[in-house]
Structure formats: structure tokens, C-alpha cells
Amino acid sequence: MRNKNEYVHSLRDGREVYFKGERVADVTEHPELRLAIDHAAIDYEMAHDPAWTQLAVEGEGADAYSSYFKLPKSSKDLLHRSELIETATTLGGTLVVLIKEIGTDALFALHLVAHEVDAKKGTKYLERVRRFYDHVKNHDLAMAVAQTDVKGDRSKSPLEQEHPDYYLRIVGETPEGIIVRGAKVHTSVSINSNELIVLPTRAMKPDESAYAVAFAIPMNTKGVKLITSPYGSHHDDSNFDAPLASKHRMMETLTVFDDVLVPHDRVFLNGEWEFAGELAKTFVEFHRFTAISYKLPLVDALVGAALLMTHYNGLEKAKHIQEKLARLIAYAETLRALIRLAALEHETGALGIAIPKTLIVNMAKLHFATNFHQMLAYVQDITGGLIATGPGEADLNGEETGKWVRRYLGGRKGVKVEDRLKAINLVKELTATDFSGYQAVLAIHAEGSIEAEKLAMAREHDSARCVSLAKMLAGITHP
């Protein structure tokens, strides 16, 4: 298994990365991008830390591999995976690490769907998936997933667009492989991963077979261009003023495929339009389980920060504060319970792979997403306006300003002014900065939209059982 230095060195491969319009010669030497690399390295550090080895590593010696790659076969495996994701995200300051989480979600889905395509079409995709799985597992590689097409006019299908490349498509084939063109958006951890897995974004029709494509390529493949989002790049380097953003960051890209050659043995779907939607859906259901697992440290941090500020501000007896704390606790613990239930009530798919209960996974994601912004408001209300208007570390330590800050920004007796300001700054990071804005947007859009979760719940719910019960209670015998 690789260590952090080996991981960092592997990113010096000539990949074509752009940041604020400029080509980046070496992502490991760029100050903004390096912050994301060091954050992602948590996964590699855990594997070599005795405190986390039992959680992060499967097997021993030469047979050891990252626990993320373990194909789940039981509730126990799913719960272990959830705990690993939660722990890594906790060490990541509530920001998911993702360089192995999302890639293995895609690998699990590819195993299932490739098995189905082979059975119905006589293809050999599962062999390819297994070879690629062995490659990334045995070399302990970091992976990104590009799924969301840029889509253009959302009211139109791929073939109705102004130009045909708003959805990634196959534009040619050679003896060496297929050639693809287009772009994907929201590609997380792409600038600091080794491999890129590409999946369809939606179901396709027979005349849209060119858009039914899935494959994997090294990140430095010719023609792959990574245009990095600058969001959050103006972070504060102070651990006091920005306890989270100063140490943790994740980067996303607009990922352009400029007539990229994909070798045949790296292609996992090549025009089989009937399976594009199935692959998209299967990946998302695994990834939503990952998502609700990595939300746990975030919601726990909101609860903890609210409790801390309640104490520092001397508000324990205020009834409206007690109500807000109760709602925050219920929000967090409901999410935790749903994650556990989704694992315990898993379904078993092809190859014995355990699939988290789809209905419950979507319930959990919907619960998180639709209540998140209200929880931020509760924490802000409990903390007070100093979140936005308070002094910074320089003011606290200033020769002239420090004495006034210390005199007038105390709270409960016995609480140090520095500690109260640190707690306020944590709430600021969790609710009112670029870091928190990033999390708030993820709550709505990441791992599928709120409407997609509602549709999945309606699709998975046993509605016939409930209708039958209603008819029985009403005395209705007509079919």
C-alpha cells in the first residue's frame, strides 16, 4: 500500500490542469491545488497510522489493500465501509476525502451492470471491469468519477441540442479503442486522482447509443483537459480564523474530452443504450450511501458547535434554545439511524454484492438535504452575529486592540475569550463562509438532486401493500 509521499509523487505525470485560466505545470507545487492534495492524502495516512489500520486496511503484508476496495457482501461490510468513510471525513474536518470512496462506488456498480450486460448481450465487460478493479486495488490508486454531462438545453435530449457534444459521446473507433468527445462537469478530486472513471448520466434511447458509454483512463491521457473551479480559493490561511478551510479543500473540474482515445480493454459500455440508465442509477445508489456516511461528521459538528456556543453564551435555560438543540440532535441522529438501517436491510445483487436498501438510502439523503439549511440557521441563531462581525486573530493579538477584544468579548465566567472566539470561528466555517457555502450547495445538488431522490423513493416504495391495506380497512373488495 502506498504512503502519502508515493501518492503525491504519482500526481507528477504531465496531466493537463488549468486554474484561473493558466496551465498548471505541477499540481503538487501549486499552493491552492496542493491544499486539496494534502487533504486527500488522509486516506493514505490512515492506512499507515496504527490508530486506523484495522479500519482502513484489509489483509496483511503483501496481500494488504485499502478497505475501500472490499466488495461488500453483508451488512457488516456496509457498516464497516460507512464507519471508514465517516472516520476519514472526521479527520478531514467534515470535508469528505473522496479519492477512493467515489471510485469504488463506481466499481461496485460496474461489476453489477457489466454482469447483466454480459448475460443479455454476450459481451465480456465483466472481465474488463475485474482487470481494472485489480489494477487500481493492487496499486492503491486514487480515482475520480465523471458522470454529469453539461447537458446544454435541459429541455432537450442529447440529439436535439445545438451541438451534439453537450453529452459525452463516441465519435469513432480504431483497432486500439474508441474515441470520445464532450465534457463532464462537477468532477470532484480529478486534479489529484490517478484514474478517471466515466459513466453515463441518464437513460438513453436507441438512436442515442453513441452516448451510452462507460470507461476508465489515466488522468494524464492525451486530450483530457481539467479546468478547475476557483470557488473557495480566497480562503484564510489562519488556523484561528479559518480552522477548516485553512487545512481542507476539495477541487472540482469541468472535464473536457477532446477526441480522447480509450483502449478497448478500458471500455465497459460501448453503445448498449439499454443499460446506460441502469448504470447511472446503480452508481448513484451506492454513492448516496457513501454521501450520507460522510455527512455524519458535518451534522455532528453542527450539533457540537451549537451545544458549545449554548454553554459559552450562558443560554442553557432558554426555552427556544432548548428547542433548537432538540431539533439539531433529532436531525443528526435520524440520519445516523437511517444509514444503519440501509445497511442492515441491504439487498443482495449479482456476484453476491450487498446493495444498501435503495428506499432507505434515498430517505436519508432527502432528510439531510431538505433540512440542512434550517439546521444552519439554528446554529447561527444560537451563536449570534459575531459570526460575521467579530474580530480576527490579528485583532486578538494586536498590541492596542487585544486588550479591548479580551475585555469586551468574554462570555460565561471561566471561559477564555480565545476559546469563545475559536468556537465562533468554527460556526462561521460551518455556516457562513465559502467552506460552508460549498457544503450547502452539495446538500442540494451532490449525489443527485432532491427531486431525483423523491422519484427514487416513489419507485422503490411498496405502494401496492399500502393500497391493499387501505382497501381492507375501507371494506373495498373491487380490484
C-alpha positions as CSV (number, residue, x, y, z in Angstrom):
1,M,0.0,0.0,0.0
2,R,1.2,3.5,-0.9
3,N,2.1,6.2,1.6
4,K,1.5,9.9,1.3
5,N,4.8,10.7,-0.5
6,E,4.2,8.0,-3.1
7,Y,0.7,9.3,-3.7
8,V,1.9,12.8,-4.1
9,H,4.7,11.8,-6.4
10,S,2.3,9.8,-8.6
11,L,0.5,13.1,-9.5
12,R,3.5,14.5,-11.3
13,D,2.6,12.9,-14.6
14,G,2.1,15.8,-17.0
15,R,-1.7,16.0,-16.6
16,E,-3.4,18.9,-18.3
17,V,-4.8,21.1,-15.5
18,Y,-5.9,24.7,-15.7
19,F,-6.5,27.0,-12.7
20,K,-7.9,30.6,-13.2
21,G,-7.1,30.3,-16.9
22,E,-3.5,29.3,-16.6
23,R,-1.9,25.9,-17.3
24,V,-0.6,24.3,-14.1
25,A,2.9,22.7,-14.6
26,D,2.9,20.6,-11.5
27,V,-0.3,20.2,-9.3
28,T,1.8,19.2,-6.3
29,E,3.7,22.6,-6.3
30,H,0.6,24.8,-6.8
31,P,-0.4,26.3,-3.4
32,E,-4.1,26.1,-4.0
33,L,-4.1,22.7,-5.5
34,R,-1.6,21.3,-3.0
35,L,-4.1,22.0,-0.2
36,A,-6.6,19.6,-1.9
37,I,-3.8,17.1,-2.4
38,D,-2.8,17.2,1.3
39,H,-6.4,16.8,2.3
40,A,-6.9,13.8,0.0
41,A,-3.7,12.2,1.4
42,I,-5.7,11.5,4.6
43,D,-6.7,8.2,3.1
44,Y,-3.1,7.2,2.6
45,E,-2.1,8.4,6.1
46,M,-4.8,6.4,7.8
47,A,-3.5,3.2,6.2
48,H,-0.2,3.7,7.9
49,D,-1.4,5.0,11.2
50,P,-1.8,2.2,13.9
51,A,-4.8,4.1,15.2
52,W,-6.7,3.4,12.0
53,T,-5.0,0.5,10.3
54,Q,-7.7,-2.0,11.4
55,L,-10.4,0.1,9.9
56,A,-8.6,1.2,6.7
57,V,-6.7,-1.9,5.7
58,E,-7.8,-5.4,4.6
59,G,-5.4,-8.3,4.8
60,E,-1.7,-8.3,5.8
61,G,1.7,-7.9,4.4
62,A,1.9,-8.2,0.6
63,D,-1.8,-9.0,0.5
64,A,-2.9,-5.8,2.2
65,Y,-5.2,-3.4,0.4
66,S,-7.4,-0.5,1.2
67,S,-10.7,-1.4,2.8
68,Y,-12.5,0.9,0.3
69,F,-11.9,-1.7,-2.4
70,K,-13.6,-4.5,-0.5
71,L,-16.7,-5.7,-2.4
72,P,-19.4,-5.6,0.2
73,K,-21.1,-8.9,0.7
74,S,-23.0,-8.3,4.0
75,S,-24.5,-5.7,6.4
76,K,-21.3,-5.9,8.4
77,D,-19.2,-5.0,5.3
78,L,-21.5,-2.0,4.5
79,L,-21.4,-0.8,8.1
80,H,-17.6,-1.1,8.1
81,R,-17.4,0.9,4.9
82,S,-19.7,3.6,6.4
83,E,-17.5,3.8,9.5
84,L,-14.4,4.2,7.4
85,I,-15.9,7.0,5.3
86,E,-17.2,8.7,8.5
87,T,-13.8,8.5,10.2
88,A,-11.9,9.8,7.2
89,T,-14.3,12.7,6.8
90,T,-13.9,13.5,10.5
91,L,-10.2,13.6,10.1
92,G,-10.9,15.8,7.1
93,G,-12.6,18.5,9.1
94,T,-16.1,17.5,7.9
95,L,-15.0,17.5,4.3
96,V,-15.1,14.1,2.5
97,V,-11.7,12.8,1.2
98,L,-13.3,11.0,-1.7
99,I,-10.3,9.8,-3.7
100,K,-11.3,6.1,-3.0
101,E,-14.9,6.4,-1.9
102,I,-16.4,7.6,-5.1
103,G,-14.2,5.4,-7.4
104,T,-15.1,2.2,-5.5
105,D,-18.8,3.2,-5.6
106,A,-18.4,3.2,-9.4
107,L,-16.6,-0.1,-9.4
108,F,-19.3,-1.8,-7.4
109,A,-21.9,-0.5,-9.9
110,L,-19.8,-1.6,-12.9
111,H,-19.5,-5.1,-11.5
112,L,-23.2,-5.4,-11.2
113,V,-24.2,-3.9,-14.6
114,A,-21.3,-5.5,-16.6
115,H,-22.6,-8.9,-15.3
116,E,-26.1,-8.0,-16.6
117,V,-24.9,-6.7,-19.9
118,D,-22.7,-9.8,-20.5
119,A,-25.7,-12.1,-19.7
120,K,-28.0,-10.4,-22.1
121,K,-25.6,-9.3,-24.9
122,G,-22.8,-11.9,-24.7
123,T,-20.2,-9.2,-24.1
124,K,-17.1,-9.6,-22.0
125,Y,-17.3,-6.4,-19.9
126,L,-17.1,-8.1,-16.5
127,E,-13.7,-9.4,-17.3
128,R,-12.5,-5.9,-18.2
129,V,-14.1,-4.5,-15.0
130,R,-12.4,-7.1,-12.9
131,R,-9.0,-6.4,-14.5
132,F,-9.3,-2.7,-13.9
133,Y,-10.5,-3.3,-10.4
134,D,-7.4,-5.5,-9.7
135,H,-5.2,-2.8,-11.2
136,V,-6.4,0.1,-9.0
137,K,-6.7,-2.1,-5.9
138,N,-3.3,-3.6,-6.2
139,H,-1.6,-0.3,-7.0
140,D,-3.6,1.6,-4.3
141,L,-4.7,4.2,-6.8
142,A,-6.8,7.3,-6.3
143,M,-9.9,7.6,-8.5
144,A,-12.3,10.3,-9.7
145,V,-15.6,9.8,-11.4
146,A,-17.0,11.9,-14.2
147,Q,-20.7,11.3,-14.6
148,T,-22.7,14.6,-15.0
149,D,-22.8,15.8,-18.6
150,V,-23.0,19.6,-19.2
151,K,-26.4,19.0,-20.9
152,G,-26.9,22.3,-22.7
153,D,-30.7,23.0,-23.0
154,R,-32.2,20.8,-20.2
155,S,-35.5,20.5,-22.1
156,K,-33.9,18.7,-25.0
157,S,-32.4,15.2,-25.5
158,P,-28.8,14.7,-26.5
159,L,-29.6,14.7,-30.2
160,E,-31.8,17.8,-30.0
161,Q,-29.1,20.1,-28.7
162,E,-27.5,23.0,-30.5
163,H,-24.4,20.8,-31.0
164,P,-24.1,17.0,-30.3
165,D,-21.3,17.3,-27.7
166,Y,-23.3,18.6,-24.7
167,Y,-23.4,14.9,-23.7
168,L,-20.2,12.9,-23.9
169,R,-20.3,10.6,-26.9
170,I,-18.4,8.1,-29.0
171,V,-17.3,9.7,-32.3
172,G,-15.1,7.0,-33.7
173,E,-13.4,3.7,-33.3
174,T,-9.9,2.4,-34.2
175,P,-8.2,-1.0,-33.7
176,E,-6.8,0.4,-30.5
177,G,-10.0,1.7,-29.0
178,I,-12.9,4.1,-29.1
179,I,-12.7,7.9,-29.5
180,V,-14.8,10.1,-27.2
181,R,-15.7,13.8,-27.3
182,G,-17.6,16.0,-25.0
183,A,-17.4,17.3,-21.4
184,K,-18.4,16.4,-17.9
185,V,-19.0,18.8,-15.0
186,H,-18.7,18.7,-11.2
187,T,-15.8,16.2,-11.5
188,S,-14.6,16.0,-7.9
189,V,-10.9,15.2,-6.9
190,S,-9.9,15.0,-10.6
191,I,-6.8,17.1,-10.3
192,N,-5.4,14.8,-7.6
193,S,-6.5,11.4,-8.7
194,N,-4.7,8.8,-10.8
195,E,-7.6,7.3,-12.7
196,L,-10.8,8.7,-14.1
197,I,-13.9,6.5,-14.4
198,V,-16.5,7.9,-16.8
199,L,-20.2,6.8,-16.5
200,P,-23.4,7.8,-18.3
201,T,-25.5,10.5,-16.7
202,R,-29.0,9.2,-17.7
203,A,-31.1,6.7,-19.6
204,M,-30.7,6.7,-23.4
205,K,-32.9,5.8,-26.4
206,P,-31.9,3.5,-29.3
207,D,-30.8,6.4,-31.5
208,E,-28.7,7.8,-28.6
209,S,-26.4,4.7,-28.4
210,A,-23.3,6.8,-29.1
211,Y,-23.9,8.4,-25.7
212,A,-24.2,5.1,-23.9
213,V,-20.5,4.8,-22.9
214,A,-18.5,4.0,-19.8
215,F,-14.8,3.6,-19.5
216,A,-11.7,4.4,-17.4
217,I,-8.5,6.2,-18.3
218,P,-5.4,7.5,-16.6
219,M,-5.7,11.2,-15.6
220,N,-2.9,12.2,-17.9
221,T,-4.4,10.7,-21.0
222,K,-3.9,12.9,-24.1
223,G,-6.9,15.1,-24.8
224,V,-8.2,15.2,-21.2
225,K,-8.3,18.8,-20.0
226,L,-9.2,19.7,-16.4
227,I,-10.5,23.2,-15.9
228,T,-10.5,23.7,-12.2
229,S,-13.2,25.7,-10.4
230,P,-11.8,28.6,-8.4
231,Y,-14.6,28.5,-5.8
232,G,-13.2,28.9,-2.3
233,S,-9.7,29.9,-3.4
234,H,-9.7,33.0,-1.3
235,H,-9.6,31.1,1.9
236,D,-7.8,32.4,5.1
237,D,-4.6,30.7,6.0
238,S,-5.1,31.3,9.7
239,N,-6.0,28.2,11.7
240,F,-7.6,30.5,14.2
241,D,-9.8,32.4,11.8
242,A,-10.4,29.5,9.4
243,P,-9.9,26.3,11.3
244,L,-11.4,24.1,8.5
245,A,-10.7,25.9,5.2
246,S,-7.0,26.6,6.1
247,K,-6.4,22.8,6.1
248,H,-9.1,21.1,4.0
249,R,-10.2,21.6,0.4
250,M,-11.6,19.6,-2.5
251,M,-11.4,20.7,-6.1
252,E,-13.8,20.2,-9.0
253,T,-13.3,20.5,-12.7
254,L,-15.0,21.0,-16.0
255,T,-13.5,17.9,-17.6
256,V,-13.1,18.1,-21.3
257,F,-12.6,15.1,-23.6
258,D,-11.0,16.4,-26.8
259,D,-11.2,13.3,-29.0
260,V,-9.7,11.0,-26.4
261,L,-8.7,7.5,-27.4
262,V,-9.8,4.9,-24.8
263,P,-8.2,1.5,-25.2
264,H,-10.8,-1.3,-25.8
265,D,-9.8,-3.1,-22.5
266,R,-10.8,0.0,-20.6
267,V,-14.3,0.3,-22.2
268,F,-17.2,-1.0,-20.0
269,L,-20.1,0.1,-22.1
270,N,-20.0,0.8,-25.8
271,G,-23.3,1.7,-27.3
272,E,-25.5,-0.7,-25.3
273,W,-28.1,2.1,-24.8
274,E,-30.5,-0.1,-22.8
275,F,-28.0,-0.2,-19.8
276,A,-27.0,3.5,-19.7
277,G,-29.7,4.4,-17.2
278,E,-29.2,1.3,-15.2
279,L,-25.5,2.0,-14.7
280,A,-26.2,5.7,-13.9
281,K,-28.8,4.6,-11.3
282,T,-26.8,1.8,-9.8
283,F,-23.7,4.0,-9.2
284,V,-25.8,6.8,-7.6
285,E,-27.4,4.4,-5.1
286,F,-24.0,3.3,-3.9
287,H,-22.8,6.8,-3.9
288,R,-25.7,8.1,-1.9
289,F,-24.9,5.6,0.8
290,T,-21.3,7.0,0.7
291,A,-22.8,10.5,0.9
292,I,-25.0,10.0,3.9
293,S,-22.0,8.4,5.6
294,Y,-19.7,11.3,5.0
295,K,-22.5,13.8,6.1
296,L,-22.3,12.4,9.7
297,P,-19.3,14.3,10.8
298,L,-20.8,17.5,9.4
299,V,-24.1,17.2,11.2
300,D,-22.4,16.1,14.4
301,A,-20.2,19.2,14.2
302,L,-23.3,21.4,13.9
303,V,-24.7,19.8,17.0
304,G,-21.4,20.0,18.9
305,A,-20.9,23.7,17.9
306,A,-24.4,24.6,18.9
307,L,-24.0,22.9,22.3
308,L,-20.6,24.6,22.8
309,M,-22.0,28.0,22.0
310,T,-25.0,27.5,24.2
311,H,-22.7,26.9,27.1
312,Y,-20.3,29.7,26.2
313,N,-23.1,32.2,25.8
314,G,-24.9,31.0,29.0
315,L,-28.1,30.1,27.3
316,E,-28.8,26.6,28.7
317,K,-32.1,27.7,30.3
318,A,-33.5,29.5,27.3
319,K,-36.6,27.5,26.1
320,H,-36.2,28.5,22.4
321,I,-32.5,27.4,22.5
322,Q,-33.5,24.0,24.1
323,E,-36.0,23.5,21.2
324,K,-33.4,24.3,18.6
325,L,-30.9,21.9,20.2
326,A,-33.5,19.2,20.3
327,R,-34.2,19.6,16.6
328,L,-30.5,19.6,15.7
329,I,-30.0,16.4,17.8
330,A,-33.0,14.7,16.2
331,Y,-31.8,15.7,12.7
332,A,-28.3,14.2,13.3
333,E,-29.5,11.0,15.0
334,T,-32.2,10.3,12.4
335,L,-29.6,10.4,9.7
336,R,-27.3,8.0,11.6
337,A,-30.2,5.6,12.2
338,L,-31.2,5.6,8.6
339,I,-27.7,4.8,7.5
340,R,-27.5,1.9,9.8
341,L,-30.9,0.6,8.7
342,A,-30.0,0.9,5.0
343,A,-27.1,-1.4,5.6
344,L,-29.0,-3.8,7.8
345,E,-31.8,-4.2,5.2
346,H,-29.5,-4.4,2.2
347,E,-30.4,-6.4,-0.9
348,T,-28.1,-8.9,-2.4
349,G,-27.3,-8.3,-6.1
350,A,-25.3,-10.3,-8.7
351,L,-22.0,-11.7,-7.6
352,G,-23.2,-11.6,-4.0
353,I,-22.6,-7.8,-3.8
354,A,-24.6,-6.2,-0.9
355,I,-26.6,-3.1,-2.1
356,P,-27.7,-0.7,0.6
357,K,-31.5,-0.5,0.7
358,T,-32.4,1.9,-2.0
359,L,-35.6,3.3,-0.5
360,I,-33.9,4.0,2.9
361,V,-30.7,5.5,1.3
362,N,-32.9,8.0,-0.6
363,M,-34.9,8.7,2.5
364,A,-31.7,9.5,4.4
365,K,-30.4,11.8,1.6
366,L,-33.7,13.6,1.3
367,H,-33.8,14.0,5.1
368,F,-30.3,15.5,5.1
369,A,-30.8,17.8,2.1
370,T,-34.2,19.3,2.8
371,N,-33.4,20.1,6.5
372,F,-29.8,21.2,6.2
373,H,-30.3,24.9,5.6
374,Q,-32.7,25.2,8.6
375,M,-30.1,23.5,10.8
376,L,-27.5,26.1,9.8
377,A,-30.0,28.8,10.8
378,Y,-30.4,27.2,14.2
379,V,-26.7,27.2,14.8
380,Q,-26.3,30.7,13.7
381,D,-29.2,31.9,15.9
382,I,-27.6,30.2,19.0
383,T,-24.2,31.6,18.3
384,G,-25.0,35.2,17.5
385,G,-24.0,37.9,15.0
386,L,-20.3,37.8,15.9
387,I,-20.1,35.0,13.3
388,A,-20.0,37.8,10.7
389,T,-18.9,40.9,12.6
390,G,-16.4,39.6,15.1
391,P,-12.7,40.5,15.2
392,G,-10.0,38.2,13.9
393,E,-6.8,36.7,15.2
394,A,-4.8,39.8,14.4
395,D,-7.1,41.9,16.5
396,L,-6.9,39.5,19.4
397,N,-3.1,39.6,19.3
398,G,-2.8,43.3,18.4
399,E,-0.8,45.4,20.9
400,E,-3.6,48.1,21.1
401,T,-6.7,46.1,20.1
402,G,-6.1,42.9,22.0
403,K,-6.9,44.3,25.4
404,W,-10.2,45.6,24.2
405,V,-11.1,42.4,22.5
406,R,-10.3,40.4,25.6
407,R,-12.2,42.8,27.9
408,Y,-15.4,43.0,25.8
409,L,-15.8,39.7,24.0
410,G,-15.9,37.4,27.0
411,G,-18.9,35.2,27.7
412,R,-19.7,32.8,30.5
413,K,-17.4,33.2,33.6
414,G,-14.4,30.9,33.4
415,V,-14.5,30.6,29.6
416,K,-11.4,32.1,27.9
417,V,-12.0,34.7,25.3
418,E,-9.8,32.9,22.9
419,D,-11.9,29.7,23.2
420,R,-15.1,31.6,22.7
421,L,-13.7,33.2,19.6
422,K,-12.4,29.9,18.3
423,A,-15.9,28.4,18.7
424,I,-17.5,31.3,16.9
425,N,-15.0,30.9,14.1
426,L,-15.9,27.2,13.8
427,V,-19.5,28.2,13.5
428,K,-18.6,30.7,10.8
429,E,-16.8,28.0,8.9
430,L,-19.7,25.6,9.2
431,T,-22.4,28.1,8.3
432,A,-21.2,31.4,6.8
433,T,-18.1,31.1,4.6
434,D,-17.1,29.7,1.2
435,F,-16.4,26.4,3.0
436,S,-20.0,26.3,4.4
437,G,-21.4,27.6,1.1
438,Y,-19.7,24.7,-0.6
439,Q,-21.3,22.2,1.8
440,A,-24.7,23.9,1.4
441,V,-24.6,23.6,-2.4
442,L,-23.5,19.9,-2.1
443,A,-26.6,19.3,0.1
444,I,-28.9,20.3,-2.7
445,H,-27.0,19.0,-5.8
446,A,-24.4,16.4,-4.9
447,E,-25.2,12.7,-5.5
448,G,-28.3,13.6,-7.4
449,S,-30.9,16.3,-6.9
450,I,-33.7,16.4,-4.3
451,E,-36.2,15.6,-7.0
452,A,-34.2,12.6,-8.1
453,E,-34.3,11.3,-4.5
454,K,-38.1,11.7,-4.4
455,L,-38.5,9.8,-7.7
456,A,-36.3,7.0,-6.4
457,M,-38.4,6.7,-3.2
458,A,-41.6,6.6,-5.2
459,R,-40.2,3.9,-7.4
460,E,-38.9,1.8,-4.6
461,H,-41.8,2.1,-2.2
462,D,-44.1,-0.9,-1.9
463,S,-47.2,1.1,-2.7
464,A,-49.3,-1.9,-3.5
465,R,-49.1,-3.1,0.0
466,C,-50.3,0.2,1.4
467,V,-53.1,0.4,-1.1
468,S,-54.2,-3.1,-0.2
469,L,-54.3,-2.1,3.5
470,A,-56.4,1.0,2.8
471,K,-58.8,-1.1,0.8
472,M,-59.1,-3.7,3.5
473,L,-59.7,-1.0,6.2
474,A,-62.3,0.7,4.0
475,G,-64.0,-2.6,3.1
476,I,-63.3,-2.2,-0.6
477,T,-63.3,-5.6,-2.4
478,H,-63.2,-4.3,-6.0
479,P,-59.8,-4.7,-7.7
